[in-house]
Amino acid sequence: MGKMKISILLCLLLTSSLASAQQPKANGKTRIPAQSTTSENTTPTTPATTTATEGSTTFEDTAETPAEDATAINPDAETDSNQVGVTTARPRGMRLPVQSVSSWAAGVTTLQWNEILTVSQLGTTTKSNMNFNGVGLILQKETYYLQWGWNVGGMLAAGRANSGPFANDVKIERQGFTMMALTPRIFWRLTNSVNIGGTAMIYIRNIDLPTGNGVEMTAGRKNNAGFLADMNLRIFKTWDFYQAIGPINDGAYLWKVGVNYRF
């Protein structure tokens, strides 16, 4: 009876050892098939592209189209600084044309200059300066762009001239004169309110000098032209202050100071 119990125990131990030895093999042979689901409505997604940080080298860095090449293909393209390798084309229709501003102006100006007065009497010739002082009315049209501009205007002026006395007691006091002038101008805009430039002054000046008792007088030239350096200062929204100076003839200089009202 005791021998039978021992043999039963040995059989149980042998069976359990065989079962434990076969369990890893079964686990090693067991495979779980991968489940794949397909949907007819599923849209394939584009793989995400990671942007390389500074100093790194990735495939995206070598595969990107350089901004220079994109610009070369489309010369109107503009590079977006926030996106690497992405350019945005600006349609030609959206480009702004060259902008200009035009206005008319009327003003008043003072004039002052000297001319050489020549007096001949009984074979004696004497020269002296004749001073001209006058007031002129101006009408002009101006056009300016971002940095430069031009205008064309006309002026009508009148005033008085004085000279002498000479050795023969000849003198001229408050002799009237008139003037008509064409004043084209070109200028450079330093700021929105200040510009400097040059004015070509082409004018006709008339004056009646006294004669008689063998006295002959001549002063300067009736028709003349000069070039004036000028500055224009916008003192109010529609008011400008203007001044110019330059040679006109025989070393004489003309000086203009005035104000213009723009409309």
ChimeraX attribute file (.defattr): number of C-alpha atoms within 10 A of each C-alpha:
attribute: neighborCount
match mode: 1-to-1
recipient: residues
	/A:1	5
	/A:2	6
	/A:3	7
	/A:4	8
	/A:5	10
	/A:6	10
	/A:7	10
	/A:8	10
	/A:9	11
	/A:10	10
	/A:11	11
	/A:12	10
	/A:13	10
	/A:14	10
	/A:15	11
	/A:16	10
	/A:17	10
	/A:18	10
	/A:19	10
	/A:20	10
	/A:21	10
	/A:22	10
	/A:23	10
	/A:24	11
	/A:25	10
	/A:26	9
	/A:27	9
	/A:28	8
	/A:29	7
	/A:30	9
	/A:31	7
	/A:32	5
	/A:33	6
	/A:34	6
	/A:35	6
	/A:36	5
	/A:37	5
	/A:38	7
	/A:39	6
	/A:40	5
	/A:41	6
	/A:42	7
	/A:43	7
	/A:44	6
	/A:45	6
	/A:46	6
	/A:47	6
	/A:48	6
	/A:49	8
	/A:50	10
	/A:51	13
	/A:52	12
	/A:53	8
	/A:54	6
	/A:55	6
	/A:56	8
	/A:57	11
	/A:58	12
	/A:59	11
	/A:60	12
	/A:61	15
	/A:62	9
	/A:63	8
	/A:64	11
	/A:65	13
	/A:66	13
	/A:67	16
	/A:68	12
	/A:69	11
	/A:70	18
	/A:71	16
	/A:72	10
	/A:73	9
	/A:74	13
	/A:75	12
	/A:76	15
	/A:77	17
	/A:78	15
	/A:79	17
	/A:80	12
	/A:81	9
	/A:82	7
	/A:83	8
	/A:84	14
	/A:85	16
	/A:86	16
	/A:87	17
	/A:88	13
	/A:89	12
	/A:90	12
	/A:91	9
	/A:92	8
	/A:93	7
	/A:94	7
	/A:95	8
	/A:96	7
	/A:97	7
	/A:98	7
	/A:99	8
	/A:100	11
	/A:101	10
	/A:102	13
	/A:103	12
	/A:104	16
	/A:105	18
	/A:106	18
	/A:107	19
	/A:108	18
	/A:109	20
	/A:110	18
	/A:111	19
	/A:112	17
	/A:113	20
	/A:114	24
	/A:115	23
	/A:116	19
	/A:117	17
	/A:118	16
	/A:119	20
	/A:120	14
	/A:121	15
	/A:122	9
	/A:123	8
	/A:124	9
	/A:125	12
	/A:126	14
	/A:127	15
	/A:128	16
	/A:129	17
	/A:130	19
	/A:131	17
	/A:132	21
	/A:133	19
	/A:134	19
	/A:135	20
	/A:136	21
	/A:137	17
	/A:138	20
	/A:139	18
	/A:140	20
	/A:141	17
	/A:142	18
	/A:143	15
	/A:144	18
	/A:145	14
	/A:146	13
	/A:147	12
	/A:148	16
	/A:149	19
	/A:150	18
	/A:151	18
	/A:152	17
	/A:153	18
	/A:154	19
	/A:155	21
	/A:156	16
	/A:157	20
	/A:158	19
	/A:159	19
	/A:160	16
	/A:161	21
	/A:162	17
	/A:163	20
	/A:164	17
	/A:165	12
	/A:166	13
	/A:167	8
	/A:168	11
	/A:169	7
	/A:170	13
	/A:171	13
	/A:172	14
	/A:173	12
	/A:174	13
	/A:175	15
	/A:176	17
	/A:177	18
	/A:178	17
	/A:179	19
	/A:180	17
	/A:181	21
	/A:182	19
	/A:183	22
	/A:184	18
	/A:185	21
	/A:186	19
	/A:187	20
	/A:188	18
	/A:189	17
	/A:190	11
	/A:191	10
	/A:192	10
	/A:193	13
	/A:194	15
	/A:195	20
	/A:196	18
	/A:197	18
	/A:198	20
	/A:199	23
	/A:200	18
	/A:201	20
	/A:202	17
	/A:203	18
	/A:204	14
	/A:205	16
	/A:206	14
	/A:207	16
	/A:208	11
	/A:209	14
	/A:210	13
	/A:211	10
	/A:212	8
	/A:213	7
	/A:214	9
	/A:215	15
	/A:216	15
	/A:217	17
	/A:218	17
	/A:219	17
	/A:220	18
	/A:221	13
	/A:222	12
	/A:223	13
	/A:224	14
	/A:225	17
	/A:226	17
	/A:227	18
	/A:228	23
	/A:229	17
	/A:230	21
	/A:231	19
	/A:232	20
	/A:233	17
	/A:234	17
	/A:235	12
	/A:236	10
	/A:237	9
	/A:238	11
	/A:239	17
	/A:240	19
	/A:241	18
	/A:242	20
	/A:243	18
	/A:244	20
	/A:245	21
	/A:246	21
	/A:247	16
	/A:248	20
	/A:249	16
	/A:250	10
	/A:251	10
	/A:252	14
	/A:253	16
	/A:254	19
	/A:255	19
	/A:256	19
	/A:257	17
	/A:258	19
	/A:259	21
	/A:260	22
	/A:261	17
	/A:262	17
	/A:263	11
